Amino acid sequence: MGGPGEAGCNGGPRRPPPGLLLLLLLLPALALHPGGPHNVTLELSPGWPGPGPPPNVLHVWAVGTQSTVHAVWSSERGVPTGLLVATDRPDSVLHINWTRLLGADPAGSLTLQPAASVRFAAVLLLTKLFEFEEASSSGPSPYPPYPLTNFSWDQLGPTLNASALTATFRGRLAADPAFARGGLALRIQAFAGPGRPRLPPRLRHVAGSCGLQLELDGVVPRGNRSLFRLELLTLSLGPGPPPRLEVLSSIDDEYSPAVFRLVRLLWGSPTGGYLQWRPVAFSSPGAERGDALPARADAPRPATGETPPSLLLRAFFGPGPYPDLAALNLSWGGPDGAAYEDHRYLSWSALLGVGTPPSDDFSPLVLGITATALGAPTLLLLAGGLALLLLLLRRHSEYHPIN
């Protein structure tokens, strides 16, 4: 007789027991992301000498065992901008020359030291908010756009929560009656370890990544069935392919009901950066399934026209020009969903990070269903075999020879 690991009588390998099959199914869900926990800090305007309130410059600093991820966000002197920098040292430090940054020429005023440790950098600019009607979703907007460079932004300090690792930029067009009781908000959430937010779309995050939530709340639309579209500009540092979109499909929608796709904007090589989201937005703060709106993204294209002012773009990438600057549009809503007018609220979430984007493993619910589907036939077969064996033993025990 062969041992447990030997081949069967037919020369082929023995089939693993059902318990081993279930364990193999559960391993992907139990596996942790290779990036360990990070020491994450949020700080407002690091090194600000004063006097006066500090400028709206937010620094997210995630220190790992062998690397550091720096994310800098600002709404000062231009459009809201996010700068993502990854270094291969845990002791890299952000330096800001405030006199130069807020002066006439901010080029070179924001650096990472040591400079040789920088292995990836990308910038993301939120430039224009377009309003359009459902019927013209693929054509030009009938209304003038809202340039975000014209927005006035509240002080960031009162919204910063260092323990919860959150901060919120809130802006509005002060002279526009449409923004009298509403505005645009960009909420930044840093993560020191893996997990998922409480509300949909419940994007899986990893250590060192940043969550972004864009909210349009209380703005009076100019049309009865208005929808909104946001223009983004992006630029990455160093050689490599231009930014590209990648769409992944899944059969599991437990975390985001009725949403089976994941969209990624990828910069550079696999060790570069990513902006990841599900193609869904919500028309209520509670993010109920009935308030879900479709979210669409155009493929990145070369940016045309004049580059809008951005403090962080010039401070880190220099005075320009920027021939590799790319543009893409994000739009929310459509003929099959509610218009903005129905609730006057819109929320969209994404995840910004460096390295391999986190992918969705099968949820415990789907794993349980799969294990049940695979295990039930095996259990029925075992039960049937046991019943047949008991029947044969009973017949044998009732047999009495004549002689």
C-alpha positions in Angstrom: 0.0 0.0 0.0 1.3 3.4 -0.8 1.6 6.2 1.7 -0.6 9.3 1.7 1.5 11.2 -0.8 2.1 8.3 -3.3 0.3 7.7 -6.5 -2.9 5.5 -6.7 -3.3 2.2 -8.4 -3.8 3.8 -11.8 -0.5 5.7 -11.6 -2.2 9.1 -11.3 -2.1 11.4 -8.3 -4.7 11.0 -5.7 -7.4 13.6 -5.4 -7.0 15.9 -2.4 -9.5 15.6 0.4 -12.4 18.2 0.4 -10.8 20.0 3.5 -7.7 20.7 1.5 -9.7 22.0 -1.4 -11.5 24.4 0.9 -8.1 25.5 2.4 -6.7 26.2 -1.1 -9.8 28.4 -1.9 -9.4 30.4 1.3 -5.6 31.0 0.9 -6.0 34.1 -1.4 -8.4 35.8 1.0 -6.1 35.1 4.0 -2.9 36.2 2.3 -1.8 39.7 3.4 -0.5 42.4 1.1 3.3 42.2 0.9 3.6 45.8 2.2 3.8 45.8 5.9 2.4 48.4 8.3 3.6 52.0 7.8 4.2 54.8 10.3 1.8 57.4 8.8 1.7 61.1 9.7 -0.4 64.0 8.5 1.1 67.4 8.9 -0.1 70.9 7.8 2.5 73.1 6.0 5.7 71.4 7.5 8.3 73.9 8.5 6.0 76.9 8.1 7.8 79.8 9.7 4.8 82.1 10.0 3.5 84.7 10.8 -0.1 84.1 10.0 -2.1 81.0 9.4 -0.3 78.2 7.5 -1.0 77.8 3.8 -3.2 74.9 2.6 -0.4 72.5 2.0 -1.0 69.0 3.4 1.8 66.4 3.7 1.1 62.7 4.1 4.2 60.9 5.2 4.2 57.0 5.2 7.4 55.4 6.4 8.0 51.7 5.8 10.9 49.5 6.6 12.8 50.1 3.4 10.9 53.0 1.7 8.9 56.1 2.2 5.8 57.4 0.3 5.2 61.2 0.4 1.8 62.7 -0.8 1.5 66.5 -0.8 -1.8 68.2 -1.5 -2.4 71.9 -2.0 -5.1 74.4 -3.0 -2.8 77.4 -2.9 -2.3 79.7 -5.9 -3.9 77.6 -8.5 -5.9 74.4 -9.0 -6.1 71.7 -6.3 -3.0 69.5 -6.9 -1.7 66.2 -5.5 1.9 65.2 -5.7 2.9 61.6 -5.1 6.6 60.7 -4.5 8.1 57.3 -3.6 11.6 56.9 -2.3 13.7 53.8 -1.7 14.8 54.9 1.8 12.9 55.1 5.1 14.7 58.3 6.1 13.8 60.5 3.1 12.6 64.0 4.1 10.4 66.6 2.4 12.0 70.1 2.3 9.9 73.2 1.4 11.5 76.6 0.9 8.5 78.7 1.9 9.9 82.0 0.8 10.5 80.7 -2.7 7.3 78.6 -2.8 5.1 81.6 -2.2 7.2 83.9 -4.2 7.1 84.9 -7.9 8.9 81.7 -9.1 8.2 78.6 -7.0 10.3 76.3 -9.3 12.6 74.0 -7.2 11.1 75.1 -3.9 9.9 71.6 -3.0 12.4 68.7 -2.9 13.0 65.3 -1.4 16.3 64.5 0.3 18.3 62.6 -0.5 17.4 63.4 -4.1 18.9 60.1 -5.4 16.4 58.1 -3.3 13.4 59.3 -5.5 12.2 56.4 -7.6 8.8 57.6 -8.8 6.9 60.9 -8.8 3.6 61.9 -10.4 1.3 64.9 -10.1 -2.5 65.1 -10.4 -4.3 68.4 -11.1 -8.1 69.0 -10.7 -8.6 71.7 -13.3 -12.2 72.2 -14.5 -15.8 71.2 -13.5 -18.1 70.8 -16.5 -21.9 70.8 -16.3 -23.9 69.2 -19.1 -27.3 67.8 -20.0 -27.9 64.0 -20.3 -28.5 64.3 -24.0 -25.1 66.1 -24.6 -23.0 63.7 -22.5 -20.8 62.9 -25.4 -20.7 66.4 -26.9 -19.7 69.8 -25.9 -21.2 71.3 -22.7 -23.9 73.9 -23.2 -22.7 75.7 -20.1 -19.4 77.5 -19.4 -17.1 75.3 -17.2 -16.2 76.1 -13.6 -12.4 76.6 -13.6 -11.1 75.4 -10.2 -8.4 78.0 -10.3 -11.2 80.6 -9.5 -12.4 78.8 -6.4 -11.7 80.1 -2.9 -10.7 77.5 -0.4 -11.3 77.3 3.4 -8.5 77.0 5.8 -7.4 73.3 6.0 -6.4 73.4 9.6 -9.8 73.0 11.2 -10.6 69.9 9.2 -7.3 68.1 9.9 -7.6 65.1 12.2 -4.2 63.8 12.9 -5.4 60.7 14.8 -8.0 59.7 12.1 -5.5 60.7 9.4 -8.0 62.8 7.5 -8.2 66.3 6.2 -10.7 68.1 3.8 -10.3 70.8 1.2 -13.5 72.8 0.8 -13.9 75.3 -2.0 -16.6 77.4 -3.7 -17.1 80.2 -6.2 -17.8 83.1 -3.9 -19.3 85.3 -6.6 -21.5 82.7 -8.2 -25.0 82.3 -6.9 -25.0 78.6 -7.7 -22.4 78.1 -4.9 -24.2 80.3 -2.3 -25.1 77.2 -0.2 -22.9 74.5 -1.6 -19.4 73.8 -2.9 -16.8 71.2 -3.8 -14.9 69.1 -1.2 -11.9 66.9 -1.5 -11.4 64.6 1.5 -8.0 63.0 2.0 -7.7 59.8 4.1 -4.3 58.1 4.8 -4.0 54.5 5.7 -1.4 52.8 7.9 -2.5 49.2 7.1 -4.8 47.1 4.9 -8.6 47.2 5.1 -11.8 48.6 3.6 -13.9 51.7 4.4 -17.3 51.2 6.0 -19.3 52.7 3.1 -19.4 51.6 -0.5 -17.6 51.4 -2.8 -15.4 50.0 0.0 -12.2 50.1 -2.0 -9.5 47.8 -0.6 -6.6 49.9 0.7 -3.1 49.0 1.7 -0.4 50.5 4.0 0.9 53.8 2.7 -2.0 54.5 0.2 -4.4 57.5 0.3 -8.1 57.5 -0.2 -9.7 60.4 -2.1 -13.4 61.4 -1.8 -14.7 64.1 -4.1 -18.1 65.6 -3.0 -20.3 68.1 -4.8 -22.9 69.2 -2.3 -25.6 71.8 -2.5 -24.5 73.5 -5.8 -27.5 74.8 -7.8 -27.5 73.2 -11.3 -28.1 75.3 -14.4 -30.3 72.6 -16.0 -33.2 70.4 -15.1 -31.2 67.2 -15.8 -27.7 68.3 -15.3 -24.7 66.0 -14.9 -21.1 66.8 -14.1 -17.7 66.0 -15.5 -14.2 66.7 -14.0 -11.1 67.3 -16.0 -7.8 65.9 -14.6 -4.3 66.6 -15.8 -1.4 64.4 -14.9 2.4 64.2 -15.3 4.9 61.6 -14.1 8.7 61.8 -13.6 11.2 59.9 -15.7 11.1 57.6 -18.7 8.4 55.0 -19.2 5.0 54.6 -20.9 2.4 57.4 -20.8 -0.4 57.1 -18.2 -3.0 54.5 -19.2 -6.3 53.1 -18.1 -6.8 49.5 -17.1 -10.2 47.9 -16.4 -10.5 44.7 -14.4 -13.6 42.5 -14.1 -14.8 40.3 -11.2 -17.6 38.0 -10.4 -17.8 39.2 -6.8 -19.8 42.3 -5.9 -20.4 41.9 -2.2 -18.4 45.0 -1.2 -20.0 47.2 -4.0 -23.3 45.7 -5.0 -24.0 45.4 -8.8 -20.5 46.8 -9.5 -18.2 44.2 -11.1 -15.4 46.3 -12.4 -12.3 48.1 -11.1 -10.7 50.9 -13.1 -7.0 52.0 -12.7 -5.0 54.9 -14.0 -1.4 53.6 -14.1 1.8 55.7 -14.2 5.0 54.2 -15.5 6.2 50.7 -14.8 4.7 48.2 -12.3 6.6 49.9 -9.6 5.1 53.2 -10.4 1.9 54.7 -9.1 -1.8 54.2 -9.5 -5.2 55.9 -9.1 -7.8 53.2 -8.6 -11.6 53.4 -8.4 -14.8 51.6 -9.1 -17.0 53.0 -11.9 -19.7 54.2 -9.6 -20.7 57.3 -7.7 -23.4 58.1 -5.2 -26.1 60.7 -5.0 -26.5 60.5 -1.2 -24.0 60.6 1.7 -25.1 57.2 2.9 -24.0 55.6 -0.4 -27.1 53.4 -0.7 -27.4 51.0 -3.6 -30.4 52.8 -5.0 -28.4 56.0 -5.1 -25.6 54.6 -7.3 -24.7 56.5 -10.4 -22.5 55.2 -13.3 -19.0 56.7 -13.5 -17.1 56.9 -16.7 -13.5 57.8 -17.6 -12.0 58.8 -21.0 -8.7 57.3 -22.0 -5.8 59.7 -21.2 -4.8 62.0 -24.1 -2.2 64.7 -24.6 -3.2 67.9 -22.9 -3.9 70.9 -25.1 -4.1 74.6 -24.4 -2.4 76.5 -21.6 -1.5 74.7 -18.5 -3.5 76.0 -15.5 -1.5 77.4 -12.6 -0.5 74.8 -10.0 1.8 75.5 -7.2 3.1 72.0 -6.6 3.6 71.3 -10.4 6.0 74.2 -10.7 7.6 73.6 -7.3 8.6 70.0 -8.0 8.7 69.7 -11.8 10.1 73.1 -12.6 8.7 76.0 -14.7 7.8 74.0 -17.7 6.7 73.6 -20.5 5.3 70.2 -19.8 5.0 68.3 -23.2 4.1 65.0 -21.5 1.2 66.4 -19.6 -1.9 64.2 -20.1 -5.6 64.9 -19.6 -8.6 62.7 -18.9 -12.2 63.3 -18.0 -14.3 61.7 -15.3 -18.1 61.9 -15.6 -20.9 60.8 -13.3 -24.5 59.9 -14.1 -26.3 59.1 -17.3 -29.6 58.2 -18.9 -30.0 55.1 -16.7 -29.3 56.9 -13.4 -30.5 59.9 -11.4 -29.4 63.4 -12.4 -27.7 65.7 -10.0 -30.8 67.8 -9.5 -32.6 64.8 -7.8 -30.5 65.1 -4.6 -28.0 67.9 -5.3 -25.3 65.7 -4.0 -22.5 63.7 -5.7 -19.8 61.6 -4.1 -17.0 59.7 -5.9 -14.1 57.8 -4.2 -10.7 56.6 -5.4 -7.4 55.2 -4.0 -4.0 56.7 -4.7 -0.8 54.7 -4.1 2.5 53.4 -5.3 3.5 49.9 -6.4 1.1 47.1 -7.3 -2.5 48.2 -6.9 -4.5 46.1 -4.4 -6.8 43.7 -6.2 -10.1 42.4 -4.8 -9.9 38.8 -3.6 -13.0 36.7 -3.4 -15.1 37.8 -0.4 -15.9 35.3 2.5 -19.5 35.1 1.2 -18.5 34.0 -2.3 -15.8 31.7 -0.9 -18.5 30.1 1.4 -20.9 29.6 -1.5 -18.1 28.1 -3.7 -17.0 25.8 -0.9 -20.5 24.7 -0.4 -21.1 24.1 -4.1 -17.9 22.0 -4.3 -18.3 20.3 -1.0 -22.0 19.3 -1.1 -21.6 16.8 -4.0 -18.6 15.2 -2.1 -20.5 15.0 1.1 -23.5 13.5 -0.7 -21.2 10.9 -2.3 -19.6 10.0 1.0 -23.0 9.8 2.7 -24.3 7.5 -0.1 -21.3 5.3 0.0 -21.6 5.0 3.8 -25.3 4.1 3.5 -24.5 1.4 0.9 -21.7 0.0 3.1 -24.0 -0.2 6.1 -26.7 -1.9 3.9 -24.2 -4.5 2.7 -23.0 -5.2 6.3 -26.5 -5.6 7.5 -27.3 -8.1 4.7 -24.1 -10.1 5.5 -25.0 -10.2 9.2 -28.5 -11.6 8.4 -27.1 -14.5 6.2 -27.3 -18.0 7.8 -25.7 -21.0 6.1 -27.9 -24.2 5.6 -25.3 -26.6 6.8 
